[in-house]
Amino acid sequence: MKPGIHPDYHPVVFKDTASGDAFLTRSTITSEHTIEWTDGNTYPLVNVEVSASSHPFWTGTARVMDTAGQVEKFHRRYGRRK
């Protein structure tokens, strides 16, 4: 890597505001907010609205759409092709 052209890559805590879960990872993002982590160090804190801990797809709470029912509803509304 060339020196001086890459952004600072440092530890950051991301906190899911929906579930309250937080995780420590590395990122180039900066933040004015900080949090003291369980290891006793202080890290920048980034609040996110949705993460894997609260997203319906990853938590298994995603709704499956009844596609057969939608097709039947379409046929009732507009009729079948002859």
C-alpha positions in Angstrom: 0.0 0.0 0.0 1.2 3.5 -0.8 1.6 5.6 2.4 -0.5 8.7 2.8 -3.3 7.9 0.4 -5.5 5.6 2.4 -8.0 6.7 5.1 -7.5 5.8 8.7 -8.7 2.3 9.4 -9.5 2.0 13.1 -11.7 0.1 15.7 -15.3 1.4 15.8 -18.4 0.3 17.8 -21.6 0.0 15.8 -24.8 0.0 17.9 -28.2 -1.1 16.6 -30.8 1.4 17.9 -33.7 -1.0 17.3 -32.3 -3.9 19.3 -29.7 -2.3 21.4 -27.0 -4.8 20.3 -23.5 -3.4 19.7 -20.4 -4.9 18.1 -16.8 -3.8 17.7 -15.2 -3.9 14.3 -12.8 -1.9 12.2 -13.9 0.9 9.8 -12.9 4.2 8.2 -16.0 6.0 9.5 -15.6 8.7 12.1 -18.0 9.8 14.9 -18.2 12.5 17.5 -19.8 10.0 20.0 -17.7 7.6 22.0 -18.4 4.5 24.1 -16.4 2.6 26.7 -16.2 -1.0 25.5 -16.0 -4.1 27.7 -12.2 -4.2 27.3 -11.9 -0.8 29.1 -11.0 1.1 25.9 -13.0 4.0 24.5 -14.0 3.7 20.9 -16.0 5.9 18.4 -19.7 5.0 18.5 -21.8 4.9 15.3 -25.6 4.3 15.8 -27.3 2.4 13.0 -31.1 1.9 12.6 -30.9 -1.7 11.2 -28.3 -4.4 11.5 -28.2 -8.2 11.3 -29.6 -8.3 14.9 -32.8 -6.5 14.0 -33.3 -6.9 10.2 -36.4 -9.1 9.5 -34.5 -11.3 7.0 -31.7 -12.2 9.4 -33.9 -12.6 12.5 -36.4 -14.9 10.7 -39.4 -12.6 11.2 -39.7 -11.8 7.5 -43.2 -12.2 6.1 -43.5 -14.6 3.2 -46.0 -13.2 0.6 -48.7 -15.6 -0.5 -47.9 -15.5 -4.3 -50.6 -18.0 -5.2 -53.2 -15.9 -3.5 -52.0 -12.8 -5.4 -52.3 -14.6 -8.7 -55.8 -15.7 -7.9 -56.7 -12.2 -6.8 -55.4 -10.9 -10.2 -57.5 -13.5 -12.1 -60.6 -12.6 -10.1 -60.1 -8.9 -10.8 -59.1 -9.0 -14.5 -60.3 -12.4 -15.6 -58.4 -15.2 -17.3 -57.0 -15.1 -20.8 -58.8 -17.3 -23.3 
